[in-house]
Amino acid sequence: MDWFKPAKHICIEPHYEYAEWLRERGYPVVQATALTVLDKMERVDTIFMLDVIEHMQKDEGLAVLEIAKKKANQVVVFTPIGFHEQSYKEGDKDAWGMNGTDWQTHRSGWMPSEFAGWNVHEGVVACPAFFAVWG
């Protein structure tokens, strides 16, 4: 995200290759899953989960979202609308040429109605036209 320069930026990334890639570009990285880290964090202004929750089982994603809402003033979630199949065969490389295919597999789909309990300031904006561009 080059359009946003926070005073403090911490990445949570479970896969070692992605974590190293981020570190090489100057980002501080906690190598762990969101579920294991968020509960231990101090309160922050914003948590961004961009293309994250669809890679979790639904119950794990819901738990991560609940913790994030307690730990941040605002939570920004970007995920496909509904389930979009993304899986790999053994030995495949991911889109970045790395070995993170297990982390890239989609395990859940999310609809805007699943965020109905969020208030207006934490609200969800669904933009189907955006997804039409990506197919």
Number of C-alpha atoms within 10 A of each C-alpha: 4 4 5 6 8 9 5 9 11 11 17 18 17 17 16 13 13 17 19 16 12 15 14 10 8 9 15 16 18 15 16 16 13 23 16 12 14 20 15 10 11 8 15 14 11 16 21 14 17 11 13 17 24 25 19 18 13 15 10 15 19 15 12 21 21 12 16 25 17 14 20 18 14 17 22 15 18 16 19 21 15 12 14 14 12 12 15 15 8 8 8 13 14 16 10 9 9 11 17 19 21 15 15 18 17 21 18 19 18 17 13 15 9 10 15 11 9 12 9 8 9 15 16 18 10 15 11 10 9 10 12 8 7 6 6
